[in-house]
Amino acid sequence: MTIEEAVKNRHTVRKYTDKKLSDEIKEKLNLRITDNNKKYNLNMQLMTDNKEAFSTLIKLFLAKNVQNYIILAGKDENDTDEKLGYCGCDVMLYAQTLGLNSWWVGETFSKKTILKILSLPADEKITGIIALGYGANNGTQHKSKNAEEISYYEGNKPEWFKKGTEAVLLAPTALNKQAFTIKGIENKVSIICNNGNFSKTDLGIGKYHFEIGAGKDNFEWK
Ligand SMILES: Cc1cc2nc3c(=O)[nH]c(=O)nc-3n(C[C@H](O)[C@H](O)[C@H](O)COP(=O)(O)O)c2cc1C
């Protein structure tokens, strides 16, 4: 499966089988995480075979068998949320190409527990986790806005702009808000997101999806 296919096939999955990740899969994920961390100066980490990220309540009603997750961590700076959105998205979609399912969690996990296990440097923060594993199912397509509600192109809309916008509409967003505004003119594109505390994370995820759909060579961010 390619990343483009992963964009189309990925849906939130909160219940998993108890199948463990093989050493080969763990190694591949760790390589992808390390690459992103180096390139963007982040501290994302893969935690495996650990069931402590969720409270008993969440485990009872929402999640099942979550035992692997990427911790979205990095220095507490202005652009960290957006970078973790962008890079977390890269690892999440890569995991999908390896046959895994995922669940981005910004709120309903136990940050306290993670901080206890991790001993993160004082100047770093966690913006969320991404649960990974073999889903009990593959999830379902979320309800979606249409392209006209989130995008505007000045002039004749090129195919790459349409494809970029379609890919953004497939992205996970906090509370499925899809609070994006994408504007295009010639080969220049701007995107903003207005989703409260998760605006910057969603923005990073949205940018990643747009680049995959549109093709990075076809446009420039404004
Ligand atoms: C930044 C962010 C935070 C999220 N936080 C939570 C959360 O705390 N709990 C939860 O159950 N789902 C959470 N989600 C998952 C969204 O509800 C889900 O992505 C959205 O409904 C779209 O569905 P999809 O992922 O199947 O496309 C979050 C997603 C994102 C991108």
PDBQT file of the ligand as one rigid body, heavy atoms in Angstrom, charges set to zero:
ROOT
HETATM    1  C1  LIG A 301      -5.719  16.233  16.952  1.00  0.00    +0.000 C 
HETATM    2  C2  LIG A 301      -6.725  15.113  17.153  1.00  0.00    +0.000 A 
HETATM    3  C3  LIG A 301      -7.183  14.812  18.427  1.00  0.00    +0.000 A 
HETATM    4  C4  LIG A 301      -8.093  13.762  18.614  1.00  0.00    +0.000 A 
HETATM    5  N1  LIG A 301      -8.471  13.449  19.883  1.00  0.00    +0.000 NA
HETATM    6  C5  LIG A 301      -9.293  12.396  20.090  1.00  0.00    +0.000 A 
HETATM    7  C6  LIG A 301      -9.635  12.009  21.426  1.00  0.00    +0.000 A 
HETATM    8  O1  LIG A 301      -9.187  12.601  22.407  1.00  0.00    +0.000 OA
HETATM    9  N2  LIG A 301     -10.455  10.947  21.585  1.00  0.00    +0.000 N 
HETATM   10  C7  LIG A 301     -10.974  10.255  20.518  1.00  0.00    +0.000 A 
HETATM   11  O2  LIG A 301     -11.709   9.282  20.740  1.00  0.00    +0.000 OA
HETATM   12  N3  LIG A 301     -10.651  10.589  19.244  1.00  0.00    +0.000 NA
HETATM   13  C8  LIG A 301      -9.831  11.632  19.000  1.00  0.00    +0.000 A 
HETATM   14  N4  LIG A 301      -9.476  11.983  17.711  1.00  0.00    +0.000 N 
HETATM   15  C9  LIG A 301      -9.997  11.203  16.574  1.00  0.00    +0.000 C 
HETATM   16  C10 LIG A 301     -11.066  11.971  15.794  1.00  0.00    +0.000 C 
HETATM   17  O3  LIG A 301     -12.282  11.933  16.506  1.00  0.00    +0.000 OA
HETATM   18  C11 LIG A 301     -11.212  11.355  14.386  1.00  0.00    +0.000 C 
HETATM   19  O4  LIG A 301     -10.011  11.481  13.716  1.00  0.00    +0.000 OA
HETATM   20  C12 LIG A 301     -12.302  12.056  13.582  1.00  0.00    +0.000 C 
HETATM   21  O5  LIG A 301     -13.568  11.747  14.123  1.00  0.00    +0.000 OA
HETATM   22  C13 LIG A 301     -12.287  11.657  12.105  1.00  0.00    +0.000 C 
HETATM   23  O6  LIG A 301     -12.432  10.297  11.922  1.00  0.00    +0.000 OA
HETATM   24  P1  LIG A 301     -11.343   9.426  11.148  1.00  0.00    +0.000 P 
HETATM   25  O7  LIG A 301     -10.073   9.462  11.948  1.00  0.00    +0.000 OA
HETATM   26  O8  LIG A 301     -11.946   8.035  11.085  1.00  0.00    +0.000 OA
HETATM   27  O9  LIG A 301     -11.141  10.015   9.784  1.00  0.00    +0.000 OA
HETATM   28  C14 LIG A 301      -8.580  13.017  17.491  1.00  0.00    +0.000 A 
HETATM   29  C15 LIG A 301      -8.102  13.335  16.217  1.00  0.00    +0.000 A 
HETATM   30  C16 LIG A 301      -7.186  14.355  16.033  1.00  0.00    +0.000 A 
HETATM   31  C17 LIG A 301      -6.657  14.652  14.670  1.00  0.00    +0.000 C 
ENDROOT
TORSDOF 0
